[in-house]
Amino acid sequence: MNIQTLYKTSNTICVLLLLSVLIYSLDYSFGFILNKQFPDIYIFTFGSMYEGWKEEIWMENGLIEILQELILFFTILYLLKFFYKLKNTTHKIIKVFIILEILGLSYFFLEEISWGQHLINYKTPLFIENINHQKEFNLHNISNLFNELPKSLVFIWCGLSIFFLKTFKPKIKDIYYILINPDKNLIKISITLLIFTIPNLIVSNFDLIDYQDLHLRDDFEAIGYNLKMLFTIILSFNFFRLSELHEFIFAYYFLWHSIFLKENIFNK
C-alpha cells in the first residue's frame, strides 16, 4: 500500500469515527429533550435528562484522549527512526527540525499523560497539587503560559502554516517549503482543523451563546429547546469538548506531516 492510499484509508477511518462520535455526542447532549419536543421526528434517543459530555469519550482518559496519546506515541517513535536514518544527510536543518519536533511532541505527550501519572497513578507532589487546577502532575493546568500559548503556536503550525506558505512561496527556500508542506494533501487536515475552529471563534467573540436561553420551560421543567440557540450551539460545535478534538487533530496532523516528510526526503 503506497503512502497516498494509506492516507486516504486513514482519513476515511477517522471521518467515520468522527461522524459516529459526533452524532452520538449530539444525541447524548440533546436527544432526550428533542425526543420530547419532536416525538414524531426524533423517534429514538440514547440521551438522558442530564445534558453534557459523555465522560468516556470527551473527558480525561476518554476515547479521544487515548487515541490522541497513541498517535503521539507512535509519531515520536516514527520520528526517532526517521532521525536515525538521517545520519548521512547533508541537510543539517532537517536534523534540527526533527530534533525540535521530537522534543515538542514528547512534551505534548507527557503533558497529556501527566508525565506518567495517568498510567501508574502516583501521587501529585504537594507543591504542585496546591497550584494545579486539576491536582495533577503537569504544567498545562497550572498556567495559561503552559497551556494556551503552546496550543496557539501548534494551531498556527497545523492550521495556518501551509496557507501562509502558499501566499509567500516565491520568497521561501525549497528546503523550508518541504519542511512545512511535505505533501499537497496535508492541507486537508488543516482545513478540517479550521472547520472545527472558526465557528466557535465567531460565536465566542460575538457572545452568541447564552445557555440560559436554550431551554423552553413549563413550571421550571424543560419541555423543548429554543431552536435558534440550539442550532448556534450545534453549528459552532459546542455540544462536545472541542479542545479535545482540536488536540486529536493536532496529533493526527503531526503524524501525517512526519510520514509525508520522510517520504519526501528519502523517495524523491
ZITAJO-V397780 format. One record per backbone hydrogen bond with DSSP energy under -0.5 kcal/mol. CO is the residue of the C=O (numbers start at 1). NH is the residue of the N-H. E is the energy in kcal/mol with one decimal. If there is no record, write none. Layout:
# ZITAJO-V397780
CO;NH;E  CO;NH;E
This chain:
# ZITAJO-V397780
2;6;-2.5  3;7;-2.6  4;8;-2.3  5;9;-2.4  6;10;-2.8  7;11;-2.6  8;12;-2.4  9;13;-2.3  10;14;-2.4  11;15;-2.8  12;16;-2.4  13;17;-2.5  14;18;-2.9  15;19;-2.9  16;20;-2.2  17;21;-2.5  18;22;-2.8  19;23;-2.6  20;24;-2.2  21;25;-2.6  22;26;-2.6  23;27;-2.2  24;28;-2.9  25;29;-2.1  26;30;-2.5  27;31;-2.4  28;48;-0.7  30;34;-2.3  31;35;-2.3  32;36;-1.1  33;37;-2.7  34;38;-3.0  38;41;-1.2  38;42;-3.3  41;43;-1.3  49;51;-1.0  53;55;-0.7  54;57;-1.7  54;58;-2.7  55;59;-1.5  56;63;-2.4  57;64;-2.0  59;62;-2.1  62;66;-2.5  63;67;-2.5  64;68;-2.2  65;69;-2.4  66;70;-2.3  67;71;-2.4  68;72;-2.5  69;73;-2.5  70;74;-2.4  71;75;-2.5  72;76;-2.4  73;77;-2.0  74;78;-2.5  75;79;-2.5  76;80;-2.1  77;81;-2.1  78;82;-2.3  79;83;-3.0  80;84;-2.0  81;85;-1.7  82;86;-0.7  83;86;-1.0  84;87;-1.2  85;88;-0.5  86;89;-1.9  90;92;-1.2  91;94;-0.8  91;95;-1.1  92;96;-2.6  93;97;-2.3  94;98;-2.6  95;99;-2.5  96;100;-2.4  97;101;-2.4  98;102;-2.7  99;103;-2.4  100;104;-2.6  101;105;-2.8  102;106;-2.2  103;107;-2.1  104;108;-2.3  105;109;-2.9  106;110;-2.9  107;111;-2.4  108;112;-1.8  109;113;-1.7  110;115;-4.4  111;114;-1.2  113;116;-0.5  113;118;-2.0  114;117;-1.7  116;119;-0.9  116;120;-2.5  117;121;-1.9  125;128;-0.9  125;129;-2.7  126;130;-2.1  128;131;-1.1  128;132;-1.3  132;135;-1.2  136;138;-1.6  139;142;-2.1  139;143;-1.2  141;133;-2.8  143;146;-1.1  144;147;-0.6  144;148;-0.6  144;149;-1.9  147;151;-2.0  148;152;-2.6  149;153;-2.2  150;154;-2.5  151;155;-2.7  152;156;-2.2  153;157;-2.0  154;158;-3.1  155;159;-3.2  155;160;-0.6  156;160;-1.6  156;161;-1.6  160;164;-2.4  161;165;-2.5  162;166;-2.3  163;167;-1.5  164;168;-2.1  168;171;-1.7  169;172;-1.9  173;177;-2.1  174;178;-2.5  175;179;-1.9  176;180;-1.9  177;181;-3.0  183;186;-1.6  184;187;-0.8  185;188;-1.5  186;189;-1.3  186;190;-1.1  187;191;-2.6  188;192;-1.9  189;193;-2.3  190;194;-2.2  191;195;-2.4  192;196;-1.7  194;197;-1.5  194;198;-2.8  195;199;-0.5  197;201;-2.0  198;202;-2.2  199;203;-2.3  200;204;-2.2  201;205;-2.6  202;206;-2.0  203;208;-2.4  203;209;-0.5  204;207;-0.7  208;210;-0.5  210;213;-1.9  211;214;-1.1  214;226;-3.4  215;217;-0.5  216;223;-3.2  216;224;-1.2  218;221;-1.4  221;218;-2.4  224;216;-2.8  225;227;-0.9  226;230;-2.6  227;231;-2.8  228;232;-1.6  229;233;-2.2  230;234;-2.6  231;235;-3.0  232;236;-1.1  233;238;-2.8  234;237;-1.6  240;242;-1.5  241;244;-1.0  241;245;-1.2  242;246;-2.4  243;247;-2.0  244;248;-1.9  245;249;-2.5  246;250;-2.5  247;251;-2.3  248;252;-2.4  249;253;-2.6  250;254;-2.5  251;255;-2.1  252;256;-2.1  253;257;-2.7  254;258;-2.2  255;259;-2.1  256;260;-2.7  257;261;-2.4  258;262;-2.3  259;263;-2.2  260;264;-2.5  261;265;-2.6  262;266;-2.3  263;267;-1.9  264;268;-0.7
